[in-house]
Amino acid sequence: MIVAAGAMMCLAANAAEPPIGEAGPRRLILAHYMPWYVAKPHSRVWGWHWTMNHFDPEKIEGGKRQIASHFYPLIGAYDSGDPHVLEYHLLTMKLAGIDGVIVDWYGRQQFNDYAILHNNTTRLVDQVRRLGMKIVVCYEDQTIPRLVAAGRVKPGGRVSHAISEIDWLASHWFKLDAYVRLDGKPVLLSFGFNGLTQKEWTRALSKLKSPVSYFSEHSRRNGAVGAFDWPIPKKGIAAVDGFRTASRQWSRSIPVAFPRFVDVYKAAKVHESYGRIEDRRGATFRLTLQKALASRSRLVQIATWNDWGEGTVIEPSREYGFRDLEVVQSLRRKHIDPSFEPSAADLRLPRRLFDRRRRASRPEQHRELDRVAGWISSGQRSRARSVLAVD
């Protein structure tokens, strides 16, 4: 996960189940979600995460646009602000047994493309609530040094800026029923160690208007309840076992599952590759998800749903289809919910709905498709199949 220089290098009713840590524990599988894709025709231009200033999505070869990825989305290159894309993603997750998303959030500043990401995340929150799913924010505090360098935040205002952003989250998203709580407090992650220092995070956490269940990456910072894991290309699966050993010292942890790591940065001439974790015909994902679920942690993160630049995607692709999502279905039944009903065939329903959305041109057609989305979300898959003509 990186940010580009100059542009950016780097809710139906709310879910009825009680928040975890309150009226009964509930284990959740959450997929890390990138809201940073900008694409025609939804937007006027192609964004950096599809081009990396090297690839040209206007060029089409073999039915695929030229994009900054070794892999290709099943629905093609898309815009993260498109509500039909968000609906397709979330419904597909739900049928796979994924409870919700951990969304990458860069704050609210009108700087680089942070405001675009914030607007896309706002649309994502709306769809999460509509479809009865869950959400957590992963705050990219690496934005703060960039804002200081650009003169948008004073050097002495780093902590107060972070507090302001998190307090905004508390006022707007933390209070939603869809937002995940742990031990009675909203869950907040921060990515990496290039933002606030250890001391700055401790100060920020102590001055929030309301407390959070805070997780730092890989290792537990002071003030954090624990840490979340993330793929380390140069260590591979061995790093998963190292995190599991370290996490025994913490009250909470969020283990990670991932399918592979095959980044495009060298091919895009951004910088050298971070390294590679092989897919091994699906064995990498099955093994890491098995280990994560066997840990009995209350939250498990899949990294990622859609980081196409690093190739860690489990979103359906031309190369792997729905394979990884079928693994999630199987392991959810084994470790969490033996009565989980959706089948591998059901995973295709949101794609059919999305295709109908693309062809629909009249408001009444979309209203009918809204009903179909509601049926898929509420478990009435046979009704959805009858309308979508899926056997």
Helices and strands as residue ranges (DSSP letters): E 28-33, H 48-51, E 60-61, E 64-65, H 83-96, E 100-105, H 114-130, E 134-139, H 143-149, G 155-157, H 158-172, E 181-182, E 185-190, H 198-206, E 213-217, E 226-228, H 238-247, E 252-254, E 256-257, E 261-262, E 276-277, G 280-282, H 283-294, E 299-302, H 323-335, G 345-348, H 349-359, H 363-378, H 381-388
